[in-house]
Amino acid sequence: MDAANLVMKSSMFSKSPCPVFGSKLIPRAPPSVFTLPSTFRPLVKCIQASFPQNPDSKIPSNNSTFTCSAVTSFPSQQSQPHATSDAKLQLLISEFQSLVEPMDRVKRLLHYSTLIPSMDASLKTPENRVLGCTTQVWLHVSFDEAESRMKFVADSDSDITKGFCACLVSLLDGATPDEVLALKTEDLNALNVAGLNGKGSASRANTWHNVLVSMQKRTRALVAEREGRPRNELFPSLVITADGIQPQGSYAEAQARFLFPDESRVQELANLLKEKKIGVVAHFYMDPEVQGVLTAAQKLWPHIHISDSLVMADKAVSMAKAGCEYISVLGVDFMSENVRAILDLAGFPEVGVYRMSDERIGCSLADAAASPAYLDYLKTASTSSPSLHVVYINTSLETKAYSHELVPTITCTSSNVVQTILQAFAEVPDLEVLYGPDTYMGSNIAELFTQMSTMTDEEISEIHPLHNRSSIKSLLPRLHYFQDGTCIVHHLFGHEVVENINEMYGDAFLTAHFEVPGEMFSLAMEAKKRGMGVVGSTSNILDFIKERVEEALNRNVDEHLQFVLGTESGMITAIVAAVGKLLGSADTSSGGAKVSVEIVFPVSSEAVTRTSTGSSLDQNKVNIIPGVASGEGCSLHGGCASCPYMKMNSLSSLLRVCQSLPHGKAELSAYEAGRFSLQTPNGKQIADVGCEPVLHMRHFQATKRLPEQLINQILQRSSSA
């Protein structure tokens, strides 16, 4: 017996009022036969006209009896065949709000799941699957040319989900395209169906959202086709399956080209590293060509690691302990500085650390924090006391040292910044927190805390147990962030890209780095509330994708997962490796489910070149080439979500450095990450003072509390101010 029948058996009738039956007893499922009140006989023709395709909706021609399903097939259908969707929505809201008990709303939803017009098996195709739902949902959309209205048929293997589909179809089947596009997910919140705001709310909100977004996407496409307009251009993407990858679009093809490197180059690099005892630490944002070779070489030489910036130095220490005599750092300059300083602190000053260029490898964020404007910001803000400076890890040791002497400082990453700030506010009364240098991240943190101020105390305590609504409201005016620092890569995820994501990928999983602009942050946060998104570090993004893939494999149904990659495109190498491993380990040989994963690269139009295919028959078709007109690389605007500084770490540079060691050290002097011999204004070594904020963060990561030394620094500075 399925869930719907189980619930119906437990309570066959409801005395709750209903816009169709008033206070009459309403039979549950299966439909009962009873006499039609004369006042409702005009509804019969309306329902027959609205749903003639449903054989279960036939109503007897005599006026004596008819089935309950005839009237309750769709609760919002009235005697006007084309009542507005808004009018239908208000009736539906009234009906569900009249059911006081949550279980009654569940029962009503399950009842409607038995009445939705059936979908022909031939329509249950992969193309008609709704993305993002934990259950299987199919949606078929067509356009009624005669009446210029949309037609929808939906089905699901879940009774609850089918009930949601029934409600949405009742609202939008027969609606105009404008009405379909005007409906929003939040318009449905008032129904509070099936405990929408309680346990399991994320999954249920997904159902409303994803089915509605699919209706709207397909409506836009059909209207565009009917009007002779090209459909909106999709972003390039990579589709990963157990059998390999399929690139979609020119940019994806360029990315895919390096995922399977030449074996001879891999062997050459591995032999060099092993022979000369060289460890390699590289950032996720590395060029795909370099990452492809490094990933393959890991199987031959274990001392290669690709991660975010925080872990790079830790891995370098592990490699030194394992006997590596040199460390090659593939990243920007502050990363090699950090590796050098941490190795020195760990007792490995003899281990050489090498960059991949004889020129400066910069970073727009690190540069912003090294500017006079940043120190002025700290000086001005630090006049309020007690004060704490929370500085992003992606800054130089000089910045950390100079700022720590101005204001007690702790470093943070994009994955722990929120917890660091909340813990600081909880431990030090009346604290002023100064965050920098990333303006977008600072703005996003402030927006997150503003959203938290409207949550319940219970919801806030799940984020941080020492806070409630009152404490969050009180800290908002004491949080400050630098106003002039951005990452040139994440800067691209602005208005234009977000509009396209909203329109074309509203039902996809959204991933966003904490450094993205507010528009993308808000979009991803909304998705996160529904369990459909993640906002955080590169590691957080990778973990989120792996978790969703594992869940899909455990469901054991054919499924296509789509992720919008809201960070640097260099992440694709690590994603393909991790996802490919998961899909490859799944058993599909004996008829098991097949899961495919699509990674979408948002590309800004300002940084692409559009080239015609040259065919008069293909005038609407273009190739998207990120970067300058010749198609070489990426623009400095970061239009292809690719960092030009990271791309200075070439494979040829890595080979040249490795080949020159150990005898060619003199030739590599410009490549070496030197030690800081300069002193701070207070006469201390930059390396010593600059590492202290990092060690404070290490303590916080281990204990979830600020170190006592840092709290003493805050209070002492406050008392002497």
N, C-alpha and C positions, 0 to 999 in steps of 0.2 A: 504494500500500500504506500503511495507516495505521500510527500509532506502535505500537499493540498488536501487530499482526502482525509488524512489523519486529523487535520485541524477542523475540517468541516464536520466530521463525525462528532467531535467533541462539543460543538455548539451549532445546532442546525438553524437557529433563528436569532435575529437581533431586533430589539425594540428601538434602536437608535433611529432618529429621523433621517430622512434621505431626500434629496431634491426631486427624485423620481417618485418615491412611494410615500413621502410624508412620514407618518408614524406607523405605517402598516408594518406587520411582521414581514421581514425579508428573508426568504429562504436562502440557505447556503447552497453549496454544491453537493450532489447533483441537483440541477434545476427542478423545482416542483411545478406542478400545474395547478393554476388557480384561476378564478374568475377575474377578468379585466374590469376594473372600475371604469365606468362610462367616461369619466373626466380624462382618462388617459388613453382612450381609443385613438385619438388623432396621432399619438406617438407611433402607432404601428406602421403607418405608411412611411413616416420619416425614417424609422430604423431600417425598414425594408429597402428604401431608396439609398440609404447611406451605405449599407453593407450587403448588397445583393450577391457578392461573391462568396459569402459564408453560408454553406448549406445548413449549419447548425442554427442560423438565425431565422429560419423560416417561421412565419407566424400563421396560424390557422386563419382561413378566410372568414369563418364565423366569428362572432364577437363574444362568444361565451367563455372560451378558455385560451390560454397561450402560456408558453414557458417563461419562467423568470428571466432566462437569458435573453429573451426578445427585448426586454426593456433595459436590462442592466448590461447588455453587451458593452456599451461604452457610456459611462454615467453622465458625461457632459453633452451627449447628443440631445438636442431639443427639437421642437417642431419646426425650426428653421433649418433647412438642410445645410446652409453655409453660415452658421453662427460664427462670429469671430473667435479666433483661438483664445483671445483674452477672456471673452465671455465664458468659453468652455472651461478655462482654467479657474475662474472664480467659482464656478459651480463645483468643479472637482475639489477645490480647496474647502468649500463649504461642506461638502459631503464628508471628507475625511476628518475635518475639524469637529464635526458633530459626533464623531466616535471618540469618546473620552478615553477609553482604555486602549493602550498600545496594542494589546493582543487583538482587539476588534479591528484595528486598522490593518494588522497583518492578515487577519481572516478576509477582510474585504479585498485586499490586494491579491491574495491567493484565489479568491473567487473570480476576480477579473482575469486571472491567468488562464482559467478554464474557458473563457469566453472569447478570447482574442481570435480573430480569423486565422485559420490554419495556414501555414506556409508550405507550399509544394516542395517536396524533397529535392527537386531539381534546382531550387533556388538556394539550397544550403551549401554554397560553394565557398572556397577560401576567399574569393573576391568579395563576398557578401558578409564575411565575418567582421564583427565590431572589435576594433583593437582595444586593449587595455582592461577588458573585463576578466574577472577571475573565472567566470563560467563561459560557456560557449553561447554567443549571441549572433544571430544572423539578421541582416537588414537588407531588404530590397526596396529600392526607390525608383519611381517612374514619374513621368510628367504627363498629365492629362491635357493633350493638345486642345481638345474641344472646349474645356472650361478653364484652361490655364491654371490648373491647380496641381498640387503635389499629391502623390499616392504612396503610401508606405505599407509594407508588410514586414512583420518582425516575429522572431521566435527565439526560444532559448531552451537549454536543457535543464534550467533551474526554474522552479515554480515562482519563486520570489522575483527573479529577474524577468520572467515572462509577464508578471503582473505589472512591473515597471514599464515594460514595453507596451502593454495594453493601454496604460494611462497616456503615454506619449503619443501612441498612434491615435488614440481617441481625440487628442488635442490638435494634432497636425495633419491627419489624413483628410484630404480635401481642402487644406489651407492654401493660401497663396504663398509664393516663394518669400515675399516680404514678411509674412506672418511667421513662417518657419524660421527665418533668420533673426527675427526679433526676440524669440523666446530665449531666456537665459536659465542656466541651471539654478541660480539663486531664486528664481521665480517659483521653483518647486519646493523650496525649503519649508514653506508654510504647511505643506501636507504632513510633514514629520512622519512619513510612512515607515513602518517596520523599525521604529526606534532610530530614525535617521541620524539623530544627534547623540545616540548612545553607543553601546558596544557594536562593533562592526560597521560604524558609520562611514569609514573611509571606503569600504567596498561598495556600500549602497550608494554613496554619493558618486562613486565611479560609474555606476550603472546609469543614473540619471544623466550624468555629464557625457559619458562616452557615446551612449546611444543618441543623445540629442546632437552632439557635435558631428557624429557620423551622418545624421539626417541633414545637417546644415552643409557639410562638406559636399555631399553628393547633390544636394539641391543647387549649390553654386555651380558645380560642374555641369549639371544638366541645363541650367539656365544659360550659362556661357556657350554651351554647344548649340543650344536652340537659337541664340542670337548671333551665331557665327563668330564668336570671340574665342581666342585661344584660352585654354584653362590656365590658371595661375601656375607659374613655373615652380617646379619642385626643387628643393635644395639637393645637391649631390649627396650620395649615400653609399655605404658599403653593406651588402647583405652577407651575413656569415651563416653558414650551414655546416653540418657535420662533414660535408664533402668538399668544402672550400669556401671561397668568397666570390661575390659577384659585384663589381663596382657599377654604380649608376651615375653617369655624368663624368665630364672630363676631369674635374678635380679629384673625384674618388678614384678614377683610373690612375692618376698620378700617385695617389697615396698607396694604392694596392700594388703598384709596380715594385715597391721596395720591401714588401712584407715577406717575400720569398727570395732571399738574396742568393747570389752566386756562391756555391759551396767552396770554390777555390779561395775566394776573398775571406770567407768565414774561417777557413783552415789557416790561412796566412796570418790573420789577426790572432787567433787562438795560440798559434805556435809562438808568435812574438811575445805575447803576454806571459805565457808559461815559461819560456826561456829566460826572460828578464825579470820575472817575478813582479809584474805590474798589475795592480788592481785597477778597476775602472768603476767609477760612480757617475751616473748620468741622470739627468732630470727627465721626467715624463714628456716634457715639451721638445725633446730632441728631434732633429730631422728624421723623418721616417726611414730614409736610406740608412742612416747610422744606427737607428734603433733596430732595424731589421737584421743587420749584421751582428750587433751586440747580442740580441735575443738568441740568435742561432748559435753564437759562440759560447753562450752560457753553458751549453751541454758539454763543451770541450774544456772549459776553464771556469771553475765555479766563482772566481773572484771578480764577477761582473754584476753590478746591481743598478737597476733603473727604478727610480722612486721620486717622491716629492723632495723638496730641498731639506726638510728637517732630518730625514733618515739618511741622507747621503753621507753626512759626517760620521754618524754612528757606524755605518757599514765600512767606512774607511778605517776606523779604529779596529773593527773586526778583521779586516784584511791585513792590517799591520800586525795584529796578534798572530795571524796565520802564516806570517813570514813574507808578506809582500814588502818589497823595498821601495816601491814607487806607487803613487796613486795618480791616475789621470782623471781629471774632473771635467766632465762635459756639461757645462752649464754657463751661467753668467759669472762675473768676477766675484760678487759677494759670496757665491757658493764655494768657490775655491778658497777664498779668504777664511770662510767658516771651517772648511775641512782642515786647513793648515793650523788654525788656532786650536781646534778640538784635539787634533793629533798631538800638539805640543802639550796641552793640558793632560792628555792621557799618558804622557811619557814616551812619545815616539817622535822626538824632534829630528831624528836622523832620517826618517822616511821622507823622500822627496814628493812634492805635490806640484803637478803641472797642469796649466791651462791649455787650451787648444788653439790659441792665437797669440801672435806677438803684438796685436793691437788690443785696445781696451774692449772688453765684451760687456757692454752696459746693460742697464735695466731702467726703464722709465720710472718705476716706483722707487728704486734705490736712489736714482738721481734726484727725485723730488724731495726725499728725506735728507739729502746732503745739501740742499739749497739753503741760503740764508733765510729764506721765508719760513722754512720749517723750524729753524732754531728760534726765530722771532715768535712763531706760534707757541712754542714751548715756554719761552720766557714770559710772554704775556699771560698765558693760561696758568702758569705755575705760581702766579702771585696769589691765587686762591689756594688755601691749604685746609686740610691735608690733600695732597695730590699724588696721583699715580699715572705714569706714562706707560701705556700698553702699545708697544711698537711691533709692527709686523716683522716676522722673521726675514722677509725678503728685503733686507736693508744691510748696509755695510757695517763692519765692526766699528768704524769711525763714528758712524751715526749712533750706534748703540752706546759707545763710550761717551761721546760728547753729551748726548741727551741724558744719560744716567747721572752725569755730574750736575745737570740742571734740575732734573726731576727724577725721583726714584723710578726705575724702569724695569719692566718685565717684557720679554718677547712673547709672541703668540703666533699661532698658525691659523689658517682659515678654518680648521676643524675644532680648535679649542678656544677661539677668541671669545665666543659668547659665554662659555663657562668661566673663563678667566675674569671677565669683567663682572659678571654676576657674583662670583665668589669674592672679589675685591670689595664690591659694594656691601656685601653681607658682613665682611670681617672688620671693615674700618668705618665707623660712623661718620656721616657727613663728608665722605670722600668725593673728590673731584677726579674723574677719569679722563685722561687725554689720550685719544687714539690717533694713530697715524701710521704711514702716510697715505693709505689708500682711501680716497674720498668716497668711491662707490661702496667699499666695504663699510666705512664709517656710517654712511647714510643708510645702508641696509641694516646695520645693527640697530640704529636708532628707530628705523621703521619696525623691525622685529619687536623691540621693546614696547613700542607704541601699541602694536597688536596685542602683546601680552597684557597690557594694562586693561584690556577689555575682556580678558579671559577670566574664568573662575579661579579661585584659590587652588582648587584641586588640579586644574589643568596647568597652572603655573608651577606648582610643586613637582609635577612630573618633569618639568624642564630643569628646575633647580629647587631643591627641598627647603632652602632657607629664605625663599621669597614668596610673597603673595601680591595681590593686586595693589595694596597700599604701598608696599615697598617699591614696586616697579614704577608706580606713578611718581614717587618721591625721587627716584634716581634719574628720571628722564632729563630734568633741567641741569643735572650735574654730569652729564655725558657730553663730551666735546670731541669733534674730529676735524682733522686737517681738511681744508677746502680746495687744495690744488695739487692732488696727486692721483694719477690714474695709470693703469696698465694699458699699453697701447693695443694689446691683443683683446682684452675683455671689453675695451671701450666700444668695440664694434657691435656688441649685442644691445643695440639701442632700439629706437622706435620702429625703424623700417623692418628690421629683422624680427622683432616681436610681433608686429602686425602679421607678417607672413606665417610665423609659427602659430599664432592664434587662428588664422584662417585655414591653414593646411595641415597643422599637426596638433590640433587641440586635443586629440584622443591618444597622443603618443606619451611615453614617459619623458619627462623633462629633467635634464640635469643642468645645474648651473653652479659655476664657481662663485664663491662669496664676493669676488672682485667685479662681477658684472654690474652694469648700470641698473638703476631702480626698476625700469620696466621689465627687464628679464628676471630680476630678483622676485618681483611681485608675482609674475606669472609662474615661476617655479615654486614659490611658496604656496600658492593656491593649489598647485598640483601635489605638493608635499602633504597638504592637509588631507587630500584624498588618497594618499598612499601611492601617488603617481609621479612623484618627483623627489629630487634631493638637492639641497643647497649646502655646499661645503667645499672641502679640499679635493684635490685630484684623487686622493686615496678614497675619500668618501664616495666620489662618483663611481670609481671602479668597483668598490664593494657593493654599491647599490645595483649596478648592472648585473653583477654576478648573482646577487640574491634573487633578483627578478627572474633570471634565467633558470636558476635552480628550482624556484617555485613552479615555473612552467614545465620543467622536466618532470617534476613530481606529480603534476596534474595528469600527465600521460595522455594528452590530446594534441593533435596537430595544431600548431600555434605559430603566429608571426608576431614578434615583439619589435617595437619601434622606439628608439631612443634618440632624442635631440641632444647633441653634444654641445653643451653650453660652456665650453672652455677651449683651450688651445688644441688644434687638430693633431698635434703630436701624440696625444693620448691614444690615438687609434691603434698603435702598435701593441701597447699593453692590453687594450680591450680585446683586440683580435686574438691575442695569445691566450688570454684568460677564458674568453667565451668559447674559442675553438677547442680548448681542453675540456670544458664542460660538455659541449655538444659531442665531442669525439668519444667521451666516456659513456654516453648514453647508449643503451642497447636498442638499436632500431632494426637489427638484422632479423628479428623474429616478429616483425610487424608492429614494433613499438611506435610511439608517436614521434613525429618529426617537428622539431622546433627550429625556426629561423630567426635571426636577430639582425635588425637593420639599424645601423648607426648613421644618423643624419648630420651633415656638416652645414650649419648656417653660414651663408656667404653673403656679405654686404655687396649690393650692386655697385657702390662707388668704387670698388676695388676689383672689378672683373672686366674682362674684355669680351665683347660679344662678337663672334665672327659668323658670317653666313656660311651655310654648307655649300653654297655655290650652285645649288640646284633651283631652277625656277619653280619646281614642284614643292620645294621645301623652304619657302620664303619665311615661314614662321618659326623655323627650327634654328636654334643657335647653339653654339658650344660655349660653355662657361669656363673661362680660363682665369683663375685668380692671379692678380698681379698686374704688371705693366703690360703695355700693348703687345709686346713680343711673347707674352706668356711665361716670362722667366720669373719664377719665384713669386713672392707675395709683396704687396705694397707695404709701405711703412705705416699705412693706416691700419694694418692688421686685418685687411678685408677678407682674408681667407682664414681667419683665426689661427694665424701662424706667426710666431715671434721671429722677427728678422735677426735679433741678437743671438737667439739660440741656434740659428742656422749657421752662425760663424763656427760652430763646432762640427767641422766636416770630417768625413772618414779619412780623407787624405792627410789632414792635420794629425789625427790620432795615430795613423801609421808612421808619419814622419817623426813624431815625438818618441814613439816606441822604438823605432829603428835607431834613433840617435843616442838612446840610453844604453849603457851608462857613460860611454867614452865621450860623447858629444855634449856634455853638460854645458860647456861654455857657449856653444851655439844656441842653447835653449834658455839662456838667461832671461830673455824677454817672456818666455813661456812659464817661468817658474812663479809659483804663488809665494811671494816673499813674506817674511815676518815683519810686523809693524815695529819699527824702532822709534817712531814718534811718540810723543807724550801728550797727554790731555792737558787742558789749561791748569789743572791742579797738580801737574807734575807726575802723573802716574802713567804706566804703560797702557797704550790703547788696547792691546790684545787682552790685558788683564781686566781692565774695566769693561771692555766690550763684551767679554764672555760672561760677565756676571749676570746680566739680564737673561742670557740663555740658560744659565744654571738655575736661576729662579724659576724659569718655566719648567725645567726638568723636575724640580722639586714639586711643583704644582701637579704635573702629570702623574707623579708617583703617589702623591698623598691627597690630591684634590683640595689642598689648602695652600694659601700663600706661605712662603717660608717666613719664619720668625724674623730672620735678618732683614727681609724686605719690609715687613711691617714696622720694625724698629726704625728703618731708614725713613719711612713715610712720616712717622710720628715725630722723630727727631727734627726732620726738616720743617715740620709744621710748627714745632715749639720754638725754633730759632728764626722763623719768618717774621 
